[in-house]
Amino acid sequence: MDTKQYTDEFKTDAARQVLEHGRTVREFSLQLRVSIDSMCSWLREHRVSPGDRQTDVELAAESRQLQAEVKRLSKERNIPEKSRGVPVT
């Protein structure tokens, strides 16, 4: 079986066209003369690239860190008010 090798640039461009133009995978696969399975695979790769996954992990870690800091600062801010008997809002 003869398999074609496509460049990463071609795959990314094909996936981007499907997403940006709102046409079906079938339409683009016929137009570009590639299999529907290949197009679907390229779309999955394009939607969640390794760089994006790493970025998501980093953002989640930063979010947790910032939430913990906000909680800590809120407690510190409320300590003097509690000692004076002032209601905390």
C-alpha positions in Angstrom: 0.0 0.0 0.0 1.4 3.4 -1.0 1.1 6.0 1.8 1.8 9.7 1.2 3.8 11.7 3.7 2.5 15.1 4.5 4.4 17.9 6.1 3.4 19.2 9.5 2.7 22.5 7.9 0.3 20.9 5.5 -1.5 19.0 8.3 -1.8 22.1 10.4 -3.1 24.2 7.5 -5.6 21.6 6.6 -6.9 21.4 10.1 -7.0 25.1 10.4 -9.1 25.4 7.2 -11.7 23.0 8.5 -12.0 24.9 11.8 -12.0 28.4 10.4 -14.2 27.9 7.4 -16.8 25.7 9.1 -17.0 23.2 6.3 -17.2 19.5 7.0 -14.2 17.2 7.3 -15.5 15.2 4.4 -15.6 18.3 2.1 -12.0 19.2 2.9 -10.7 15.7 2.7 -12.2 15.3 -0.8 -10.9 18.7 -1.8 -7.4 18.0 -0.6 -7.5 14.3 -1.7 -6.7 12.9 1.8 -8.6 10.3 3.8 -11.2 11.4 6.3 -9.3 9.4 9.0 -6.2 11.5 8.3 -8.1 14.7 8.5 -9.7 13.7 11.8 -6.3 12.8 13.2 -4.9 16.1 12.1 -7.8 17.9 13.7 -7.2 16.1 17.0 -3.5 17.0 16.9 -4.3 20.6 16.0 -6.9 21.1 18.8 -4.6 19.7 21.5 -1.0 20.1 20.6 1.7 19.1 23.2 2.6 22.8 23.7 -1.1 23.6 24.5 -1.2 20.8 27.0 1.9 22.1 28.7 0.5 25.6 28.8 -2.8 24.3 30.3 -0.9 22.5 33.0 1.2 25.6 33.8 -1.9 27.8 33.9 -3.7 25.4 36.2 -0.7 25.3 38.6 -0.5 29.1 38.5 -4.2 29.4 39.2 -4.0 27.1 42.2 -1.0 29.1 43.5 -2.8 32.4 43.1 -6.0 31.1 44.7 -4.0 30.0 47.7 -2.3 33.4 47.9 -5.7 35.2 47.8 -7.0 33.0 50.6 -3.9 33.6 52.7 -4.0 37.4 52.1 -7.7 37.5 52.9 -7.1 35.8 56.2 -4.2 38.2 57.0 -6.4 41.2 56.1 -9.2 39.9 58.4 -7.1 39.3 61.5 -7.0 42.9 62.7 -10.7 43.4 62.0 -11.6 40.3 64.1 -9.5 41.5 67.0 -11.3 44.8 67.1 -14.7 43.2 66.8 -15.5 44.7 63.4 -17.7 42.5 61.3 -15.9 41.1 58.3 -17.6 41.7 54.9 
